[in-house]
Amino acid sequence: MTESDVSDYAHGLIEDVKAQAEIEGCDLQEAFTQLMLDQLAADGHTEDAVAVRFKDHGVEVSGYGAASDDRSLDLFLTHYSPRADDGHKIGRAEVDAAFRRLENFLSRCVDGTLTRRDRSSDVAGMCATVSERFGRVESVRLVLVTNARSVVRDGIAPMLFEGRHVSRELWDLRRLANWSTSGSKAEPIIAEFPEGLPCLATPRTDEDYSVLLAIVPASGLAELYSAHGARLLELNVRSFLQVRGAVNRGILDTLKSNPERFLAYNNGIAATASKVEFDDTASGQRVIRRLHNLQIVNGGQTTATIHHAHRNKVDVGAAHVQMKLTVVSPDRLDDIVPQISAYSNTQNRVTASDLKANSAFHVDVERIMRTLWAPPSPAHPHDTHWFYERARGQYANALSREGTPARQKVFKAANPSAQKFTKSDLAKFEHSWSMEPHLVSLGAEKNFTLFSQRLDEQQQVVDKQYCRHLVAKAILFRKVDKLVARQNFGGYKANIVTYTIAKLAHATSQRVDLDRIWRNQDLTPALQDAITDLCPLVQKVITSPPEGRTNVGEWTKRPECWTAVRELDWVIPPQLETELADVDTYGDDLQLVRDTTGADWSDLTAWGAATGILSPEQRRSVTEVAQALHQGWDPAGKHLRGALEAMRHARRHGFRPVNGF
């Protein structure tokens, strides 16, 4: 990469950070941290990365990531400056000082001096996670990310902490720029096999690829996974393991009891590479010494389970794994590798979603969004586009194609950077609106994987109306984010945002007028007031986990957390009620009532009269529904809606019908 390319990347990164700051309503340092952690997680460099800022005397941290399989614990420190000139550099002294501050944070977490904090603080959650995980994870990393050019000539050596090795990584501007040129791919993995892998070549059938068959020692595969983690797995496989990463008991039993039969019992793995380096042994046998751009496209569960066994002292020395290796020409990696992954995983459903169906959905959204003009908004007094970035870097590439500064200015006016959103954003918007905030709380990558599964199971028609409503959900999400930020809750903002939207959707039966949001490109004052009223109630529930669940971050990932928020006793303000969309839900409501008995509603009438919880009007509606069910006819719509609301209200106050409505 030339210095000119690095400089272009530096300027583009500054624009991305500004846009992120505008979207999130945060400062540039926080925006840079969020961008970097999202991209590192998307490429498999870390898992469940969370941006949490903490600074004290001699201590500083910007975020952390803890792998669900206890493979790694990562601590991040970011340094950002709105400079793109060649003179923006970072030297050895500054790098060493930054790593010392990260080390001090780790030390204070491990010795417990940072644990005495309000547990509703995300700093407390981070400290608790670091303290709990440090003793049991396989590797610990300290990572410094900066948009300065490093002048450190030597690598950053690991350090010894509490008797264990802690690796240290520096991501400077040049490394970030090199990384960005790979598009959606992570930094290439080069796998070394000092002993050589015996292999057999198959007949070449296509100029774009060739296939080799090899036998890999299980211990070697475990060490590869230990060194590279989820980066070793192609995206579909990695996403699957992130969501369903349980150890495969059958594989583990074979490794423990019959490791010498593993080759016979296991189907092996499928992998891809862009280049293979061979060698000939003294006996004349050809072996593989080195693989470039190695990715496992099928067999992620096998790989992860072997690694799990190896790190838990199971002797896997006698086990071997067969590998089908497809060598793909470098310029066709992006096209062919996902196809190999999709087809090789068809039989056992390892993929998180069907690649073709998902691609069609995202391509259709991109196609429509490029031509869909949004009305003027408070921020933009003219029509604009919402730019859907289906692949990383599309916005920057589209901008660079405009050539001259004047044309780029026109492009930015029509496509404001603050109106850019990604696939991960889309999944957050949709799952929040569809009342699944616990999935959003799993993190961007896992949430996107589950959204992809949903697309596979329920095909979504993508037309202009869908895209208008998608933009409305984006506006709702980002406005709620800003309203929550103003409350200064002290932590877990992202969780409060998604849970607030989900509760709003539940309380209103999704009758918030998305068409009105699209037309105004903003929320009405009544809707903003309702959100401001609701979010403190949501915050209290999600930061008060039940007995035995002290980690707020983990609590927000549980369906039980959503149940607790869903049952909040919150009444829609009258000002908002008057502007909710009139949605015909009679059919759905009728089916709900048909699944109950007349006795349930008679009991509710008596309970409401005895407690005084239900108003006379609510009791009349409940009585009408009870009589209708006893006599075998369908109740009128006005009584149906009133009775259902009365039932929900009563349940929030302790009433429980026999049939568990």
C-alpha positions as CSV (number, residue, x, y, z in Angstrom):
1,M,0.0,0.0,0.0
2,T,1.4,3.4,-1.0
3,E,1.6,6.5,1.3
4,S,-1.0,8.1,-0.9
5,D,-3.4,5.2,-0.2
6,V,-2.7,5.5,3.6
7,S,-3.4,9.2,3.4
8,D,-6.7,8.6,1.5
9,Y,-7.7,6.1,4.2
10,A,-6.8,8.6,7.0
11,H,-9.1,11.3,5.5
12,G,-11.9,8.8,4.9
13,L,-11.6,7.5,8.5
14,I,-12.0,11.0,9.9
15,E,-15.2,11.4,7.9
16,D,-16.5,8.0,9.1
17,V,-15.7,9.0,12.7
18,K,-17.6,12.3,12.3
19,A,-20.6,10.6,10.9
20,Q,-20.5,8.0,13.7
21,A,-20.3,10.7,16.3
22,E,-23.3,12.5,14.8
23,I,-25.3,9.3,14.7
24,E,-24.5,8.2,18.2
25,G,-24.5,11.7,19.7
26,C,-21.1,11.1,21.3
27,D,-17.6,12.6,21.0
28,L,-15.1,11.7,18.3
29,Q,-13.0,9.5,20.6
30,E,-16.1,7.4,21.5
31,A,-17.1,7.2,17.9
32,F,-13.7,6.0,16.8
33,T,-13.7,3.3,19.5
34,Q,-17.1,2.0,18.5
35,L,-16.1,1.9,14.8
36,M,-12.9,0.0,15.5
37,L,-14.5,-2.5,17.9
38,D,-17.4,-3.2,15.5
39,Q,-15.0,-3.9,12.7
40,L,-12.6,-6.0,14.8
41,A,-15.5,-8.1,15.9
42,A,-17.0,-8.4,12.4
43,D,-13.7,-9.8,11.2
44,G,-13.2,-12.3,14.0
45,H,-10.4,-10.5,15.8
46,T,-12.4,-10.4,19.0
47,E,-15.9,-11.5,20.2
48,D,-18.6,-9.7,22.0
49,A,-16.7,-6.5,21.9
50,V,-18.2,-3.7,24.1
51,A,-17.0,-0.1,24.1
52,V,-16.7,1.1,27.8
53,R,-14.6,4.1,28.6
54,F,-12.8,4.4,31.9
55,K,-9.9,6.6,32.9
56,D,-8.2,7.1,36.3
57,H,-4.8,8.0,37.6
58,G,-2.4,5.7,35.7
59,V,-5.3,3.6,34.4
60,E,-7.2,3.8,31.0
61,V,-9.3,1.4,29.0
62,S,-11.7,1.9,26.1
63,G,-13.5,-1.5,25.9
64,Y,-13.2,-5.2,26.2
65,G,-14.1,-8.5,24.4
66,A,-14.7,-11.9,26.0
67,A,-15.0,-15.0,23.8
68,S,-18.0,-17.1,24.7
69,D,-15.8,-20.3,24.7
70,D,-13.3,-18.7,27.1
71,R,-10.7,-18.8,24.4
72,S,-9.7,-15.2,24.9
73,L,-10.1,-12.0,26.9
74,D,-9.2,-8.7,25.1
75,L,-8.8,-5.2,26.6
76,F,-8.7,-2.3,24.2
77,L,-7.3,1.2,24.4
78,T,-8.0,3.6,21.6
79,H,-6.2,6.9,20.7
80,Y,-7.9,9.2,18.1
81,S,-6.9,12.6,16.7
82,P,-8.7,14.4,13.9
83,R,-5.4,14.6,12.0
84,A,-4.6,13.0,8.7
85,D,-1.2,14.5,8.0
86,D,2.0,12.5,7.7
87,G,3.3,14.1,11.0
88,H,0.6,12.4,13.1
89,K,2.9,9.7,14.6
90,I,3.1,7.6,17.7
91,G,6.5,6.5,19.1
92,R,7.8,3.8,21.5
93,A,7.4,5.9,24.6
94,E,3.8,6.7,23.9
95,V,3.0,3.0,23.0
96,D,4.7,1.7,26.2
97,A,2.8,4.2,28.3
98,A,-0.5,3.2,26.8
99,F,0.1,-0.5,27.4
100,R,1.1,0.3,31.0
101,R,-2.3,2.0,31.6
102,L,-4.0,-1.0,30.2
103,E,-1.9,-3.3,32.4
104,N,-2.8,-1.2,35.4
105,F,-6.5,-1.6,34.6
106,L,-6.1,-5.3,34.3
107,S,-4.2,-5.5,37.6
108,R,-6.9,-3.5,39.5
109,C,-9.6,-5.7,38.1
110,V,-7.9,-8.9,39.1
111,D,-7.0,-7.7,42.6
112,G,-10.6,-6.4,43.1
113,T,-9.9,-2.7,43.7
114,L,-12.2,-1.7,40.9
115,T,-15.2,-3.8,41.9
116,R,-16.8,-1.5,44.5
117,R,-19.0,0.4,42.1
118,D,-22.7,0.7,41.3
119,R,-23.5,-2.5,39.4
120,S,-25.7,-0.5,37.0
121,S,-22.5,1.0,35.7
122,D,-21.1,-0.6,32.5
123,V,-17.6,-0.1,34.0
124,A,-18.7,-2.3,36.9
125,G,-19.9,-4.9,34.4
126,M,-16.5,-4.7,32.5
127,C,-14.6,-5.1,35.8
128,A,-16.6,-8.1,36.8
129,T,-16.2,-9.8,33.5
130,V,-12.4,-9.2,33.5
131,S,-12.1,-10.5,37.1
132,E,-14.2,-13.6,36.4
133,R,-12.7,-14.5,33.1
134,F,-9.0,-13.8,33.7
135,G,-8.2,-17.0,35.6
136,R,-9.9,-19.3,33.1
137,V,-9.4,-17.9,29.6
138,E,-6.8,-19.4,27.4
139,S,-5.2,-16.1,26.3
140,V,-5.3,-12.5,27.3
141,R,-4.5,-9.6,24.9
142,L,-3.9,-5.9,25.4
143,V,-4.8,-4.0,22.1
144,L,-3.9,-0.4,21.3
145,V,-5.7,1.1,18.3
146,T,-4.8,4.5,17.0
147,N,-5.1,6.5,13.8
148,A,-1.5,7.7,14.2
149,R,1.3,6.3,12.1
150,S,3.6,4.1,14.3
151,V,7.3,4.7,14.2
152,V,8.0,1.6,16.4
153,R,10.3,-0.5,14.4
154,D,10.3,-3.7,16.5
155,G,7.2,-5.8,17.4
156,I,5.5,-5.4,20.7
157,A,6.7,-8.2,22.9
158,P,4.3,-10.1,25.2
159,M,4.4,-9.4,28.9
160,L,4.2,-11.6,32.0
161,F,1.3,-10.9,34.3
162,E,0.3,-12.9,37.3
163,G,2.4,-15.8,36.1
164,R,0.9,-15.9,32.6
165,H,1.8,-14.5,29.2
166,V,-0.3,-11.5,28.0
167,S,0.1,-10.6,24.3
168,R,0.2,-7.0,23.2
169,E,-1.0,-5.7,19.8
170,L,-0.7,-2.4,18.1
171,W,-3.1,-1.3,15.3
172,D,-1.8,1.9,13.8
173,L,-3.0,3.8,10.8
174,R,-1.0,1.8,8.3
175,R,-2.2,-1.5,9.7
176,L,-5.8,-0.2,9.7
177,A,-5.4,1.0,6.1
178,N,-4.0,-2.4,4.9
179,W,-6.9,-4.1,6.7
180,S,-9.5,-1.9,5.0
181,T,-8.3,-2.8,1.6
182,S,-9.3,-6.4,2.2
183,G,-13.0,-5.3,2.1
184,S,-15.0,-7.7,4.3
185,K,-12.1,-10.1,4.8
186,A,-9.8,-10.0,7.9
187,E,-6.1,-10.0,7.8
188,P,-5.0,-13.1,5.9
189,I,-4.0,-16.1,8.0
190,I,-0.8,-17.9,7.0
191,A,-0.7,-21.4,8.6
192,E,2.7,-23.1,9.1
193,F,3.1,-26.9,9.2
194,P,6.8,-27.6,10.1
195,E,6.4,-31.3,9.9
196,G,4.5,-31.1,6.6
197,L,1.1,-32.3,5.7
198,P,1.0,-35.4,3.4
199,C,-1.5,-34.6,0.6
200,L,-3.1,-35.9,-2.5
201,A,-3.9,-33.7,-5.5
202,T,-7.1,-34.3,-7.4
203,P,-7.5,-33.7,-11.2
204,R,-7.8,-30.0,-12.0
205,T,-11.2,-29.2,-13.4
206,D,-11.3,-25.4,-13.4
207,E,-8.6,-22.7,-13.9
208,D,-9.9,-20.8,-10.8
209,Y,-9.4,-23.5,-8.3
210,S,-7.8,-26.9,-7.5
211,V,-8.5,-29.4,-4.7
212,L,-6.1,-31.3,-2.4
213,L,-6.8,-34.0,0.2
214,A,-4.7,-33.9,3.4
215,I,-4.6,-35.4,6.9
216,V,-4.1,-32.9,9.7
217,P,-3.0,-33.8,13.3
218,A,-5.8,-32.8,15.7
219,S,-3.2,-31.2,17.9
220,G,-2.1,-29.0,15.0
221,L,-5.7,-28.0,14.3
222,A,-6.2,-27.1,18.0
223,E,-3.0,-24.9,17.9
224,L,-4.2,-23.1,14.8
225,Y,-7.5,-22.3,16.5
226,S,-5.7,-21.3,19.6
227,A,-3.6,-18.9,17.6
228,H,-6.2,-17.4,15.3
229,G,-9.5,-18.2,17.0
230,A,-12.7,-17.3,15.1
231,R,-10.7,-15.6,12.3
232,L,-9.8,-19.1,11.1
233,L,-13.5,-19.7,10.3
234,E,-15.3,-18.4,7.3
235,L,-18.0,-15.9,8.3
236,N,-21.0,-18.2,8.0
237,V,-19.3,-20.9,10.1
238,R,-18.0,-18.3,12.6
239,S,-21.4,-16.8,13.1
240,F,-23.0,-20.2,13.6
241,L,-20.5,-21.1,16.4
242,Q,-20.9,-17.7,18.1
243,V,-24.6,-18.3,18.4
244,R,-24.5,-22.1,19.1
245,G,-21.1,-22.6,20.4
246,A,-21.7,-25.6,22.7
247,V,-19.2,-28.4,22.7
248,N,-20.2,-31.3,20.6
249,R,-20.4,-34.1,23.1
250,G,-20.0,-36.9,20.5
251,I,-16.8,-35.5,19.1
252,L,-15.4,-34.9,22.6
253,D,-16.2,-38.5,23.7
254,T,-14.4,-39.9,20.7
255,L,-11.3,-37.7,21.5
256,K,-11.3,-39.0,25.1
257,S,-12.0,-42.7,24.5
258,N,-11.0,-43.5,20.9
259,P,-8.7,-40.8,19.6
260,E,-7.1,-43.3,17.2
261,R,-10.5,-43.8,15.5
262,F,-11.3,-40.1,15.1
263,L,-10.3,-40.2,11.5
264,A,-12.7,-43.0,10.8
265,Y,-15.6,-41.6,12.8
266,N,-15.5,-37.9,11.9
267,N,-16.4,-36.4,8.5
268,G,-13.4,-34.0,8.7
269,I,-13.2,-30.4,7.6
270,A,-13.4,-28.4,4.4
271,A,-11.0,-25.5,4.0
272,T,-9.9,-22.9,1.4
273,A,-6.6,-21.1,0.7
274,S,-5.2,-18.8,-1.9
275,K,-1.8,-20.3,-2.1
276,V,0.0,-23.5,-1.0
277,E,3.7,-23.9,-0.5
278,F,4.9,-27.5,-1.0
279,D,8.1,-29.4,0.0
280,D,9.5,-32.8,-0.8
281,T,10.5,-35.1,2.1
282,A,13.7,-37.3,2.0
283,S,11.4,-40.2,1.0
284,G,10.2,-38.2,-2.0
285,Q,6.7,-37.6,-0.6
286,R,5.2,-34.2,-1.4
287,V,3.9,-32.3,1.7
288,I,2.2,-29.0,2.5
289,R,4.5,-26.6,4.4
290,R,2.5,-23.4,4.4
291,L,-1.1,-22.2,3.5
292,H,-2.0,-18.6,2.7
293,N,-5.4,-17.1,3.4
294,L,-6.5,-20.3,5.2
295,Q,-10.3,-20.4,6.1
296,I,-12.3,-23.3,7.4
297,V,-15.6,-23.3,5.5
298,N,-17.1,-26.5,7.0
299,G,-16.1,-28.3,10.2
300,G,-16.1,-25.3,12.6
301,Q,-17.7,-27.4,15.3
302,T,-15.1,-30.1,14.9
303,T,-12.3,-27.5,15.1
304,A,-13.7,-25.7,18.2
305,T,-14.4,-29.0,20.0
306,I,-10.8,-30.3,19.4
307,H,-9.5,-27.0,20.7
308,H,-11.7,-27.3,23.7
309,A,-10.5,-30.8,24.5
310,H,-6.8,-29.8,23.9
311,R,-7.0,-26.8,26.3
312,N,-8.7,-29.0,28.9
313,K,-5.8,-31.5,28.9
314,V,-7.3,-34.2,26.8
315,D,-4.6,-36.0,24.9
316,V,-5.5,-35.6,21.2
317,G,-2.1,-36.7,20.0
318,A,-3.4,-39.9,18.4
319,A,-6.3,-38.1,16.6
320,H,-6.2,-37.0,13.0
321,V,-8.6,-35.0,10.8
322,Q,-9.2,-35.3,7.1
323,M,-9.2,-32.0,5.2
324,K,-10.5,-31.2,1.8
325,L,-8.5,-28.1,0.7
326,T,-9.8,-26.0,-2.1
327,V,-7.1,-23.7,-3.5
328,V,-8.8,-20.6,-5.0
329,S,-7.1,-17.9,-7.1
330,P,-6.7,-14.8,-5.0
331,D,-8.9,-12.6,-7.3
332,R,-11.8,-15.1,-6.9
333,L,-11.7,-15.6,-3.1
334,D,-14.7,-13.3,-2.4
335,D,-16.8,-15.0,-5.1
336,I,-16.0,-18.7,-4.6
337,V,-15.3,-19.1,-0.9
338,P,-18.8,-18.1,0.3
339,Q,-20.3,-20.4,-2.3
340,I,-18.2,-23.3,-1.1
341,S,-19.2,-22.6,2.4
342,A,-22.9,-22.4,1.5
343,Y,-22.9,-25.7,-0.5
344,S,-20.6,-27.7,1.8
345,N,-22.8,-26.8,4.8
346,T,-26.2,-27.6,3.2
347,Q,-26.5,-31.1,4.6
348,N,-25.9,-30.4,8.3
349,R,-27.2,-26.8,8.5
350,V,-24.1,-25.3,9.9
351,T,-24.7,-22.0,8.1
352,A,-26.6,-19.4,10.0
353,S,-28.7,-18.7,6.9
354,D,-29.1,-19.5,3.3
355,L,-26.5,-17.4,1.4
356,K,-28.5,-16.9,-1.8
357,A,-31.7,-15.9,0.0
358,N,-29.8,-13.4,2.3
359,S,-27.9,-12.0,-0.6
360,A,-31.1,-11.4,-2.5
361,F,-32.6,-9.6,0.4
362,H,-29.6,-7.3,1.0
363,V,-29.1,-6.6,-2.7
364,D,-32.8,-5.6,-3.0
365,V,-32.6,-3.3,-0.1
366,E,-29.5,-1.7,-1.5
367,R,-31.0,-1.3,-5.0
368,I,-34.2,0.4,-3.7
369,M,-32.4,2.6,-1.2
370,R,-30.1,4.0,-3.9
371,T,-33.1,5.4,-5.8
372,L,-35.5,6.1,-2.9
373,W,-35.7,9.8,-2.0
374,A,-36.5,10.7,1.5
375,P,-38.5,13.9,2.2
376,P,-36.8,17.0,3.7
377,S,-36.0,16.8,7.4
378,P,-35.0,19.2,10.2
379,A,-31.4,18.4,9.4
380,H,-31.6,18.5,5.6
381,P,-34.0,21.0,3.9
382,H,-34.0,19.0,0.6
383,D,-34.6,15.4,-0.5
384,T,-31.9,12.9,0.4
385,H,-31.0,9.2,0.3
386,W,-30.5,6.8,3.2
387,F,-27.3,5.0,2.1
388,Y,-27.4,1.3,2.8
389,E,-23.8,0.0,3.0
390,R,-24.3,-3.7,2.1
391,A,-20.5,-4.2,2.2
392,R,-17.9,-2.3,4.2
393,G,-16.4,0.7,2.3
394,Q,-19.2,1.1,-0.2
395,Y,-19.9,4.7,0.9
396,A,-16.2,5.7,0.7
397,N,-15.8,4.0,-2.7
398,A,-18.9,5.7,-4.1
399,L,-17.6,9.1,-2.8
400,S,-14.2,8.6,-4.3
401,R,-15.7,7.7,-7.7
402,E,-17.2,11.2,-7.9
403,G,-13.6,12.5,-8.6
404,T,-13.7,16.3,-8.0
405,P,-14.3,18.0,-4.7
406,A,-17.4,19.8,-6.2
407,R,-19.0,16.5,-7.3
408,Q,-18.2,14.9,-3.9
409,K,-19.9,17.8,-2.2
410,V,-23.0,17.2,-4.3
411,F,-22.8,13.4,-3.4
412,K,-22.6,14.2,0.3
413,A,-25.6,16.5,0.1
414,A,-27.7,13.8,-1.5
415,N,-26.2,11.0,0.7
416,P,-25.5,12.5,4.1
417,S,-23.0,10.4,6.0
418,A,-25.2,10.4,9.1
419,Q,-27.8,8.6,7.0
420,K,-25.6,5.7,6.2
421,F,-26.4,2.3,7.9
422,T,-25.0,-1.2,7.7
423,K,-26.3,-4.7,7.7
424,S,-25.7,-4.9,11.5
425,D,-27.6,-1.7,12.0
426,L,-30.5,-3.1,9.9
427,A,-30.7,-6.2,12.1
428,K,-30.7,-4.0,15.3
429,F,-33.5,-1.8,13.9
430,E,-35.7,-4.8,12.9
431,H,-35.1,-6.9,16.1
432,S,-35.8,-4.0,18.3
433,W,-39.1,-3.2,16.5
434,S,-40.1,-6.9,16.5
435,M,-39.6,-7.0,20.3
436,E,-36.5,-9.1,20.5
437,P,-34.2,-6.8,22.5
438,H,-32.4,-9.7,24.2
439,L,-31.1,-10.8,20.8
440,V,-29.8,-7.3,20.0
441,S,-28.1,-7.4,23.4
442,L,-26.1,-10.4,22.2
443,G,-23.9,-8.1,20.1
444,A,-23.9,-6.9,16.5
445,E,-22.5,-10.0,14.9
446,K,-24.7,-12.6,16.8
447,N,-27.8,-10.5,16.4
448,F,-27.1,-10.2,12.6
449,T,-26.7,-14.0,12.4
450,L,-30.0,-14.6,14.1
451,F,-31.7,-12.0,11.9
452,S,-30.2,-13.9,8.9
453,Q,-31.8,-17.1,10.2
454,R,-35.1,-15.3,10.5
455,L,-34.8,-14.2,6.8
456,D,-34.2,-17.8,5.8
457,E,-37.3,-19.0,7.7
458,Q,-39.6,-16.2,6.8
459,Q,-39.0,-14.6,3.4
460,Q,-39.3,-10.8,3.5
461,V,-40.8,-8.9,0.5
462,V,-38.5,-6.0,-0.2
463,D,-40.3,-3.1,-1.9
464,K,-40.5,0.7,-1.5
465,Q,-42.9,0.4,1.4
466,Y,-40.7,-1.9,3.3
467,C,-37.7,0.4,2.8
468,R,-39.7,3.5,3.9
469,H,-40.6,1.7,7.1
470,L,-37.0,0.5,7.5
471,V,-35.9,4.1,7.4
472,A,-38.6,5.0,9.9
473,K,-37.3,2.3,12.3
474,A,-33.7,3.7,11.7
475,I,-34.9,7.2,12.7
476,L,-36.8,5.8,15.7
477,F,-33.7,3.8,16.9
478,R,-31.3,6.7,16.5
479,K,-33.6,9.2,18.1
480,V,-34.2,6.9,21.1
481,D,-30.4,6.6,21.3
482,K,-30.1,10.4,21.6
483,L,-33.0,10.7,24.1
484,V,-31.5,7.9,26.3
485,A,-28.0,9.5,26.1
486,R,-29.5,12.8,27.6
487,Q,-30.6,10.8,30.7
488,N,-27.0,10.2,31.7
489,F,-27.8,6.8,33.1
490,G,-24.1,5.9,33.5
491,G,-24.0,2.7,31.4
492,Y,-25.7,0.1,29.3
493,K,-27.1,2.8,26.9
494,A,-27.3,0.3,23.9
495,N,-29.4,-2.1,26.0
496,I,-31.7,0.6,27.3
497,V,-32.3,1.8,23.7
498,T,-33.3,-1.6,22.2
499,Y,-35.4,-2.5,25.3
500,T,-37.2,0.9,25.2
501,I,-38.1,0.5,21.5
502,A,-39.3,-3.1,22.1
503,K,-41.5,-2.0,25.1
504,L,-42.9,0.9,23.1
505,A,-43.7,-1.5,20.2
506,H,-45.3,-4.0,22.6
507,A,-47.3,-1.4,24.5
508,T,-48.7,0.2,21.3
509,S,-49.1,-3.1,19.5
510,Q,-46.7,-1.7,16.9
511,R,-49.1,1.1,16.1
512,V,-46.4,3.8,16.2
513,D,-47.1,5.5,12.8
514,L,-44.0,4.6,10.7
515,D,-45.5,6.4,7.7
516,R,-45.6,9.6,9.7
517,I,-42.0,9.2,10.8
518,W,-41.0,8.7,7.2
519,R,-42.9,11.8,6.0
520,N,-41.4,14.0,8.8
521,Q,-38.0,12.3,9.0
522,D,-38.4,12.8,12.7
523,L,-40.4,11.8,15.7
524,T,-43.4,13.8,16.9
525,P,-43.1,15.7,20.2
526,A,-45.6,13.3,21.8
527,L,-43.6,10.3,20.8
528,Q,-40.4,11.8,22.1
529,D,-42.1,12.7,25.4
530,A,-43.4,9.1,25.7
531,I,-39.9,7.7,25.1
532,T,-38.4,10.1,27.7
533,D,-41.0,8.9,30.2
534,L,-40.5,5.2,29.4
535,C,-36.7,4.8,29.3
536,P,-36.0,5.4,33.0
537,L,-38.5,2.6,33.8
538,V,-36.7,0.3,31.4
539,Q,-33.3,1.3,32.8
540,K,-34.3,0.3,36.3
541,V,-35.5,-3.1,35.2
542,I,-32.5,-4.1,33.1
543,T,-29.9,-2.8,35.7
544,S,-31.6,-4.7,38.5
545,P,-31.1,-8.3,37.7
546,P,-32.7,-10.9,39.9
547,E,-31.0,-12.8,42.7
548,G,-28.1,-14.9,41.4
549,R,-27.6,-12.7,38.3
550,T,-25.1,-10.0,39.2
551,N,-23.8,-9.2,35.7
552,V,-26.1,-6.7,34.1
553,G,-24.7,-7.3,30.6
554,E,-25.4,-11.0,30.8
555,W,-28.9,-10.4,32.2
556,T,-29.9,-8.2,29.2
557,K,-29.1,-11.2,26.9
558,R,-31.7,-13.4,28.6
559,P,-35.4,-13.8,27.4
560,E,-36.3,-13.4,31.1
561,C,-35.1,-9.8,31.0
562,W,-37.4,-9.0,28.1
563,T,-40.3,-10.6,30.0
564,A,-39.6,-8.4,33.0
565,V,-39.5,-5.2,30.8
566,R,-42.5,-6.4,28.8
567,E,-44.6,-6.6,32.0
568,L,-43.7,-3.0,33.1
569,D,-46.8,-1.1,34.2
570,W,-46.5,1.7,31.7
571,V,-49.6,3.5,30.3
572,I,-49.5,5.1,26.9
573,P,-49.8,8.9,27.3
574,P,-53.0,10.3,25.9
575,Q,-51.1,12.6,23.6
576,L,-49.4,9.6,21.9
577,E,-52.5,7.5,21.9
578,T,-54.3,10.0,19.7
579,E,-51.6,9.8,17.0
580,L,-51.1,6.0,16.9
581,A,-51.9,4.3,13.6
582,D,-55.3,2.6,13.3
583,V,-54.3,-1.0,12.8
584,D,-57.0,-3.7,12.3
585,T,-56.0,-6.4,14.8
586,Y,-59.4,-7.9,15.3
587,G,-58.4,-11.3,13.7
588,D,-55.3,-11.7,15.9
589,D,-57.2,-10.5,19.0
590,L,-60.0,-12.9,18.4
591,Q,-57.7,-15.8,18.1
592,L,-56.1,-14.9,21.4
593,V,-59.5,-14.9,23.1
594,R,-60.6,-18.1,21.5
595,D,-57.6,-19.8,23.1
596,T,-59.0,-18.9,26.6
597,T,-62.2,-19.9,28.3
598,G,-65.2,-18.0,29.5
599,A,-64.2,-18.9,33.1
600,D,-61.0,-17.0,32.7
601,W,-62.8,-13.8,31.9
602,S,-65.5,-14.4,34.6
603,D,-62.7,-14.8,37.2
604,L,-61.1,-11.6,35.9
605,T,-64.4,-9.7,36.3
606,A,-64.7,-10.8,39.9
607,W,-61.0,-10.1,40.6
608,G,-61.3,-6.6,39.1
609,A,-64.4,-5.8,41.2
610,A,-62.7,-7.1,44.4
611,T,-59.4,-5.3,44.0
612,G,-60.6,-2.1,42.3
613,I,-57.8,-2.5,39.8
614,L,-60.1,-2.4,36.7
615,S,-62.3,0.5,35.8
616,P,-66.1,0.0,35.4
617,E,-65.6,0.3,31.6
618,Q,-62.9,-2.4,31.6
619,R,-65.1,-4.7,33.7
620,R,-68.0,-4.2,31.2
621,S,-65.7,-5.3,28.3
622,V,-64.5,-8.3,30.3
623,T,-68.1,-9.3,31.1
624,E,-69.1,-9.0,27.4
625,V,-66.2,-11.3,26.4
626,A,-67.0,-13.8,29.1
627,Q,-70.7,-14.0,28.1
628,A,-69.7,-14.3,24.4
629,L,-67.4,-17.3,25.1
630,H,-70.0,-19.0,27.4
631,Q,-72.6,-18.7,24.6
632,G,-70.3,-19.7,21.8
633,W,-70.3,-16.5,19.8
634,D,-67.5,-13.9,18.9
635,P,-67.4,-10.7,20.9
636,A,-67.6,-7.3,19.3
637,G,-64.4,-5.6,18.4
638,K,-64.6,-2.7,20.8
639,H,-65.2,-5.1,23.8
640,L,-62.5,-7.4,22.5
641,R,-59.8,-4.8,22.5
642,G,-60.9,-3.4,25.9
643,A,-61.0,-6.8,27.5
644,L,-57.5,-7.7,26.2
645,E,-56.1,-4.5,27.6
646,A,-57.8,-5.2,30.9
647,M,-56.3,-8.7,31.0
648,R,-52.8,-7.3,30.3
649,H,-53.3,-4.6,33.0
650,A,-54.5,-7.2,35.5
651,R,-51.6,-9.5,34.8
652,R,-49.2,-6.7,35.6
653,H,-50.9,-6.5,39.0
654,G,-50.7,-10.2,39.8
655,F,-53.8,-11.7,38.2
656,R,-53.1,-15.1,36.6
657,P,-55.8,-16.8,34.5
658,V,-56.1,-20.6,34.6
659,N,-55.0,-21.0,30.9
660,G,-52.0,-18.8,31.4
661,F,-53.0,-16.0,28.9
